[in-house]
Amino acid sequence: MYARLVNRFSATRAGSWMVRHVAAPLDPILFKRTNGRFTLTGKPTLPMLALTVVGRKSGEPRTVQLAYEADGDGFLVVASAMGQERHPAWRYNLEAAGGGSVQLPGRVVEVTATVLTDEEKAAAWPRIKATIPQMATYEQRTDRNIRVFRLTPVG
């Protein structure tokens, strides 16, 4: 019940604002410091990872916390930006870097990244929406093609 409440709230306009302005800067720090066990709302209500990628302009590591859909040994992450009209900055950094590292509960994994084709995305989208129900709301908010990335562990 708690998870459903948190997930529903995060899909509202007010919840999206809270995520963007409060959780987005703080959650990756808390998630990493607790080795993937906690976020600002307590135990994660969705499968979560912290993705660290080198910034394409700054050259500095940038970390964003994302919900994901398991994909074999890898992960599918969605550049939804909560349905905003612009793509999230991490998408451009990930495309430029071609990969990064993923913090999961109890481990850090180096990954390569590829953008799913429209056909691959269409096949995976129902699974993604089942795991991350907010995506149904986010896709209604924008006309842009929301990118989905496959993060594949290296080695």
KEFIMAR-361875 format. One record per residue: z, y, x of N, C-alpha, C in turn; residue number from 1. Coordinates in pm, 1 decimal, m for minus. Atoms other than C-alpha are relative to their C-alpha. Last residue first. Layout:
// KEFIMAR-361875
ATOM     n.c3     n.c2     n.c1    ca.c3    ca.c2    ca.c1     c.c3     c.c2     c.c1 lumkol
ATOM        Z        Y        X        Z        Y        X        Z        Y        X    NUM
...
END
This chain:
// KEFIMAR-361875
ATOM     n.c3     n.c2     n.c1    ca.c3    ca.c2    ca.c1     c.c3     c.c2     c.c1 lumkol
ATOM    m53.0    113.8    m75.1  m1841.1   m857.7   3276.0     75.2   m101.0    m75.9    155
ATOM     70.7     26.7   m125.6  m1882.1   m528.0   3092.1     68.3   m117.9     67.3    154
ATOM    m80.3     11.3   m122.5  m1759.0   m524.2   2732.0    m87.2    m36.6    120.8    153
ATOM     m0.2    136.8    m51.9  m2021.9   m417.3   2476.8     81.2     m7.0    127.4    152
ATOM    m67.8     m4.0   m129.3  m1974.9   m103.9   2267.4     16.6   m145.0     46.4    151
ATOM    m58.0    129.6    m38.6  m2229.8   m102.7   1986.7     57.7     18.6    139.4    150
ATOM     11.7     47.9   m137.8  m2284.5    248.5   1857.9     63.4   m136.9     13.4    149
ATOM    m96.1    107.6    m25.5  m2350.1    361.3   1500.9    m28.6    m51.6    140.4    148
ATOM     26.3    100.0   m103.9  m2521.2    694.1   1439.2    113.5   m101.9      8.8    147
ATOM   m124.3     27.5    m73.6  m2490.7    882.8   1111.2    m27.4   m114.1     97.1    146
ATOM     m6.5    141.9    m30.9  m2840.8    988.7   1007.8    122.9    m22.6     87.8    145
ATOM     45.0     42.4   m132.9  m2784.1   1334.7    867.5     13.1   m151.3     16.5    144
ATOM    133.7     57.9      7.6  m2769.1   1401.2    494.2    m46.6    m51.7    135.9    143
ATOM    103.5    m51.0    m89.9  m2395.1   1457.9    489.6   m133.8    m69.0    m24.2    142
ATOM    m16.3   m141.3    m34.3  m2091.6   1434.1    262.7   m115.8     57.4     80.5    141
ATOM     39.0    m82.5    114.5  m2189.6   1106.2     93.9      4.6    148.9     32.4    140
ATOM    145.8      4.2     10.8  m2186.1    922.1    428.9    m49.4     82.3   m118.4    139
ATOM     62.7    m78.9   m106.0  m1828.4   1039.5    488.5   m151.6      0.2    m12.6    138
ATOM    m13.5   m143.2     29.3  m1704.0    912.7    153.1    m76.3     82.3    102.4    137
ATOM     72.2    m21.9    126.1  m1837.5    557.8    199.4      4.2    148.0    m38.1    136
ATOM    142.3    m20.8    m29.4  m1724.0    572.0    564.1    m81.5     23.8   m127.0    135
ATOM     30.6   m143.6     m1.6  m1362.5    616.9    452.1   m148.7     25.3     21.3    134
ATOM     46.5    m46.8    131.0  m1353.4    244.0    367.2    m33.7    149.1     m6.1    133
ATOM    m34.2   m142.8     m7.8  m1339.0    141.5    735.2    m47.5     65.8   m129.9    132
ATOM   m109.7    m16.4    m95.4  m1333.4   m240.3    734.8     51.7    142.9      1.9    131
ATOM   m110.1     86.2     45.6  m1542.9   m288.9    419.8    122.6     15.8     89.9    130
ATOM    m65.7    m64.6    113.8  m1756.7     12.8    511.4    113.9    m84.4    m56.2    129
ATOM    m70.5   m118.2    m49.3  m1831.1   m136.5    854.6     75.4     66.7   m114.4    128
ATOM   m120.9     47.4    m70.9  m1918.1   m474.6    703.8     83.8    117.5     46.6    127
ATOM    m94.8     53.6     99.5  m2159.1   m311.6    454.4    130.3    m50.9     63.9    126
ATOM    m67.3   m103.4     79.3  m2311.0   m100.5    737.0     94.1    m55.5   m107.2    125
ATOM   m143.2     m8.0    m31.7  m2388.9   m387.5    978.1     78.1     90.7    m94.7    124
ATOM    m60.4    133.6      9.0  m2731.2   m488.6    837.8    151.7      5.1     20.4    123
ATOM      4.2     41.5    140.4  m2835.6   m128.4    771.4     65.6   m136.8    m18.7    122
ATOM   m102.9    m75.4     71.8  m2721.8    m29.8   1122.5      5.5    m43.5   m145.7    121
ATOM   m129.2     57.1    m39.7  m2928.9   m306.6   1280.4    114.1     69.4    m73.9    120
ATOM     m7.9    133.3     60.2  m3234.4   m192.1   1082.2    133.3    m66.5     33.1    119
ATOM    m23.6    m17.3    143.7  m3179.1    175.0   1169.5     13.9   m135.2    m70.0    118
ATOM    122.4    m43.3     68.5  m3149.2     75.7   1535.2     34.0     17.9   m148.3    117
ATOM     64.7     97.4     86.9  m2797.6     55.8   1674.0   m128.1     59.9    m57.4    116
ATOM     10.9    m46.0    138.2  m2720.1    296.4   1956.6    m68.1   m109.0    m80.2    115
ATOM    136.5     m9.6     49.9  m2616.3    123.9   2278.6      6.0     47.1   m145.1    114
ATOM     25.5    m43.4    137.4  m2297.6    160.5   2477.5   m148.1      1.0    m30.5    113
ATOM    127.6    m70.1      5.0  m2163.2    m15.9   2786.5    m25.8     32.7   m147.1    112
ATOM    106.1     34.2     95.5  m1796.6   m100.8   2801.2   m128.7     74.6     31.8    111
ATOM    118.3    m80.8    m30.7  m1499.8   m116.8   3040.0   m112.5    m46.6    m91.4    110
ATOM    124.5     71.5    m22.7  m1197.4   m273.2   2868.9   m108.5    101.1     33.8    109
ATOM    105.6    m98.7    m15.8   m834.8   m157.6   2869.3   m124.4    m76.9     41.1    108
ATOM    103.3     14.1   m103.1   m566.6   m391.3   2737.5    m96.7    118.2     m0.4    107
ATOM    m25.0     91.6   m110.1   m245.6   m437.6   2538.3   m106.4    m11.5    106.8    106
ATOM   m137.6     44.3    m18.7   m349.4   m279.8   2209.8      9.2   m103.3    113.0    105
ATOM    m37.4     79.8    116.4   m697.5   m149.3   2280.5    146.5    m37.0     15.4    104
ATOM   m141.1     41.2      3.8   m804.6    122.7   2521.2     22.6    m71.0   m132.1    103
ATOM    m62.7     11.7    130.5  m1184.2    134.9   2561.9    143.0    m46.8     18.4    102
ATOM   m106.3     99.8      9.5  m1363.1    250.9   2873.5     65.6      8.6   m136.7    101
ATOM   m130.7    m58.2    m31.6  m1695.1    422.2   2921.9    104.6   m108.0      1.1    100
ATOM   m116.3     88.5     12.0  m2058.3    364.7   2844.5    126.1     73.4     36.2     99
ATOM     42.6    138.7     17.6  m2411.2    502.4   2869.0    113.8    m98.9    m12.4     98
ATOM    m69.6     85.8    m96.7  m2282.7    830.0   3014.1    m45.1   m145.7     m9.0     97
ATOM     29.3    m43.3   m137.3  m2533.3   1057.2   2838.9     59.8    m95.6    102.6     96
ATOM    142.1     22.2    m26.5  m2525.6    866.7   2507.6    m35.2     36.5    143.7     95
ATOM     21.2    144.5    m11.0  m2145.3    850.6   2517.7   m145.9    m31.5     29.7     94
ATOM    m57.7     45.8   m126.7  m2114.4   1222.2   2592.5    m26.4   m148.8     20.9     93
ATOM     88.2    m47.0   m106.6  m2354.6   1308.6   2311.0     50.7    m44.9    137.0     92
ATOM    127.0     72.2     11.2  m2161.8   1092.6   2062.7    m94.2     38.7    114.1     91
ATOM    m11.8    124.5    m76.2  m1827.7   1228.8   2185.6   m129.8    m80.1     m5.1     90
ATOM     30.3    m20.3   m142.5  m1934.1   1574.7   2069.0      3.6   m131.2     77.6     89
ATOM   m117.5    m27.4    m83.9  m1938.7   1464.6   1703.5    m39.4     10.6    147.8     88
ATOM    m49.3    121.2    m65.3  m2270.6   1497.4   1519.7    123.7     34.6     82.5     87
ATOM     33.5     17.9   m141.9  m2309.1   1807.0   1306.9     57.6   m132.0     51.3     86
ATOM    144.8    m11.7    m20.0  m2325.7   1824.6    926.5    m42.2    m20.3    145.4     85
ATOM     44.0   m136.0    m30.3  m1971.3   1694.5    887.8   m150.4      0.3     25.9     84
ATOM    101.6    m49.7     91.8  m1923.5   1357.6    720.9    m42.2    143.5     23.4     83
ATOM    m57.6    m13.0    133.6  m1595.8   1264.8    887.7    m96.3     63.3    m99.2     82
ATOM    m58.9   m134.1      0.6  m1756.2   1324.1   1229.2     54.5     32.2   m139.0     81
ATOM      5.0    m60.3    133.7  m1947.7   1005.5   1140.3     43.0    145.7     m0.6     80
ATOM     m3.8   m143.0    m30.3  m2028.9    885.3   1491.4    m10.6     78.9   m130.5     79
ATOM     87.5    m81.8     83.5  m1943.6    526.9   1397.8     19.5    147.1     32.8     78
ATOM    m66.3   m126.9     29.9  m1802.6    267.1   1634.2   m101.9     92.9    m63.8     77
ATOM     90.9    m96.4     59.9  m1906.1    m99.6   1648.2     80.9    123.5    m34.5     76
ATOM    m53.2    m88.2    103.6  m1704.7   m310.2   1890.6   m111.6     90.0    m51.9     75
ATOM     11.1   m145.0     m7.6  m1771.3   m594.9   2127.2     53.4     70.4   m122.4     74
ATOM    m96.2    m46.3    m99.9  m1673.4   m959.0   2181.4      5.3    151.9      7.1     73
ATOM     m9.4    102.1   m103.7  m1847.0  m1053.7   1855.9    110.0     40.4     96.5     72
ATOM    138.7     44.7     m9.0  m1882.1   m724.4   1670.7     m7.8   m102.6    111.5     71
ATOM     22.0    100.7   m103.4  m1542.5   m604.4   1552.2   m143.9    m49.4     m7.7     70
ATOM     29.7    129.0     61.5  m1563.0   m292.9   1336.0    m24.9    m96.7    114.7     69
ATOM    114.8     81.1    m39.2  m1402.6     16.9   1480.2    m11.9   m124.0    m86.4     68
ATOM     m7.2    128.9     68.0  m1172.7    306.9   1401.2   m124.1    m78.2     42.7     67
ATOM     96.4     38.1    102.8  m1190.7    577.0   1663.7     40.4   m131.2    m66.8     66
ATOM    m46.1    120.5     67.2   m962.5    768.6   1897.8    m90.0    m27.9   m118.1     65
ATOM     m0.9    m14.2    145.3  m1134.9   1010.9   2128.7     48.2   m131.9    m59.2     64
ATOM    m44.5    114.8     79.0  m1085.9   1050.8   2502.2      2.6     35.8   m147.4     63
ATOM    m31.4    m45.3    135.3  m1275.0   1281.5   2737.8     34.5   m123.3    m83.0     62
ATOM    m16.0    103.8    102.3  m1288.2   1220.2   3113.5     43.7     61.2   m133.4     61
ATOM   m139.7     43.1     17.5  m1409.3   1525.8   3305.0      8.1   m111.5   m103.4     60
ATOM    m24.6    104.6    m98.9  m1768.0   1576.1   3425.2    142.2    m54.5     m6.8     59
ATOM   m119.1    m25.7    m81.3  m1759.9   1901.6   3230.5     17.5    m98.9    114.2     58
ATOM      3.3   m133.3    m60.7  m2112.5   1901.4   3088.6    115.0     19.4     98.2     57
ATOM    133.3    m24.0    m57.8  m2177.2   1534.2   3005.0    m10.5    135.2     66.7     56
ATOM     69.9   m108.6     68.6  m1808.0   1461.8   2953.0   m130.6     32.3     69.3     55
ATOM     12.8   m119.6    m82.3  m1707.3   1127.9   3105.0    m81.4    103.5    m77.1     54
ATOM    134.8    m18.4    m53.4  m1616.8    879.3   2832.6      0.9    126.3     84.0     53
ATOM      3.3   m103.4   m103.4  m1282.1    744.6   2713.6   m137.8     m0.7     64.9     52
ATOM    119.5      3.3    m84.1  m1274.9    556.9   2384.1      5.0    116.0     97.6     51
ATOM     16.4   m131.7    m62.5   m934.8    497.5   2224.2   m115.1    m13.9     98.4     50
ATOM     15.6      0.0   m145.0   m945.6    200.4   1989.7     m5.7    144.8     46.2     49
ATOM     16.9   m124.5    m74.2   m837.4    136.0   1634.7    m19.3    m26.4    148.2     48
ATOM     18.7     36.9   m140.4   m862.4   m147.2   1379.3    m34.9    126.8     78.6     47
ATOM    134.2     54.2    m20.4   m740.0     27.9   1064.3     m6.1    m52.9    142.8     46
ATOM     35.2     60.2    128.4   m392.6    116.3    935.4   m140.2    m59.4      1.5     45
ATOM    135.2    m29.8     50.6   m265.6    183.4   1286.7    m29.5    m76.1   m128.8     44
ATOM     92.0    107.2    m39.9    112.6    142.5   1316.5   m137.5     31.5    m57.2     43
ATOM    m71.4    125.8    m24.5    278.1    478.5   1270.2    m96.2   m105.1     50.9     42
ATOM    m41.8     56.4    128.7     95.6    770.4   1106.7     75.4   m131.2     15.6     41
ATOM    m90.1    m93.0     68.5     80.1    968.6   1430.6     50.0    m53.6   m133.7     40
ATOM     67.8   m127.3     19.2    m67.5    663.0   1603.3     99.2     93.0    m68.9     39
ATOM    m33.7   m100.7     99.2    106.6    353.8   1740.3    m95.0    119.3      0.7     38
ATOM    m83.6     48.0    110.7     58.9     18.0   1917.5     22.1    102.6   m110.3     37
ATOM     77.1     35.6    117.5   m235.8     89.6   2146.0     80.8    m44.2   m120.9     36
ATOM     84.9    115.2    m29.0    m44.2     80.6   2473.7    m70.2    m51.2   m125.7     35
ATOM    m67.0    114.3     62.8    219.6    320.0   2339.2    m82.1   m127.8     16.1     34
ATOM   m137.7     11.5    m50.6    113.2    592.8   2582.8     75.3   m118.0    m58.9     33
ATOM      1.2     47.0   m139.2   m255.6    531.6   2508.8    141.6    m20.8     53.9     32
ATOM     56.9    135.0     m1.3   m215.7    554.9   2129.6      3.2    m57.5    142.2     31
ATOM   m102.5     91.1     50.5     12.8    857.7   2159.5    m47.7   m144.5      6.5     30
ATOM   m111.3     m3.8    m96.0   m237.5   1043.5   2377.5    107.6    m99.5    m41.2     29
ATOM     38.0     74.4   m120.9   m537.6    936.4   2166.9    112.2     m4.1    104.4     28
ATOM      2.6    145.6     13.1   m350.2   1039.4   1849.1    m44.1    m73.6    127.2     27
ATOM   m125.6     66.0    m36.2   m266.6   1395.2   1956.9     m5.2   m152.7     m2.2     26
ATOM    m47.2    m31.2   m134.2   m597.1   1586.8   1972.0    121.6    m81.6     43.6     25
ATOM    101.1     18.9   m105.0   m765.1   1403.4   1683.0     49.4     39.3    138.7     24
ATOM      2.6    135.4    m55.1   m447.6   1377.5   1471.5    m97.2    m14.8    117.0     23
ATOM   m133.0     45.8    m42.8   m381.7   1747.3   1417.5     m9.2   m136.1     69.6     22
ATOM    m77.8   m103.4    m66.6   m705.2   1944.7   1375.0    136.6    m44.7     51.8     21
ATOM     72.8    m79.6    m99.5   m969.2   1684.5   1293.6     91.5     89.6     81.6     20
ATOM     46.3     89.4   m106.5   m739.1   1432.6   1119.6    m65.4     80.6    111.1     19
ATOM   m117.3     44.5    m77.1   m558.9   1700.8    922.9    m41.9    m89.4    116.9     18
ATOM    m45.0   m116.0    m77.6   m890.9   1859.0    814.7    118.3    m40.2     87.2     17
ATOM     95.2    m15.4   m110.5  m1020.7   1515.7    711.0     38.3    118.1     88.1     16
ATOM    m28.1    104.6    m98.4   m705.7   1464.2    507.0    m92.7      8.4    119.3     15
ATOM   m125.1    m36.8    m67.4   m750.2   1797.3    330.5     35.1   m101.3    107.9     14
ATOM     27.5   m118.1    m83.5  m1115.6   1716.4    253.7    125.2     41.2     76.8     13
ATOM      6.8   m123.8     77.5  m1018.3   1369.2    132.9    m32.5    115.9     93.2     12
ATOM    136.1    m21.0     49.1  m1113.1   1056.1    331.3    m12.2    125.6    m86.0     11
ATOM     85.5    m43.0   m111.0   m791.2   1066.8    536.8   m144.2     24.4    m42.9     10
ATOM    m25.1   m140.2    m32.3   m588.9   1058.0    214.7    m93.3     48.2    109.8      9
ATOM     55.4    m83.7    107.3   m752.1    733.4    104.0     17.9    147.7     32.2      8
ATOM    145.8      4.5     m8.4   m686.1    567.2    440.3    m65.6     84.5   m108.4      7
ATOM     42.6    m73.6   m118.9   m322.4    678.0    449.1   m151.9      6.2      6.8      6
ATOM    m30.4   m141.3     21.7   m261.2    561.0     90.8    m49.3     85.3    117.2      5
ATOM     96.3    m49.3     97.9   m437.0    226.2    146.5     19.0    149.3    m24.6      4
ATOM    129.6    m10.8    m66.3   m236.6    166.0    463.8   m104.4     56.4    m95.8      3
ATOM     m5.3   m114.9    m90.5     89.5    241.2    283.0   m135.7     22.5     66.1      2
ATOM      0.0   m119.4     82.5      0.0      0.0      0.0      0.0    126.2     87.2      1
END
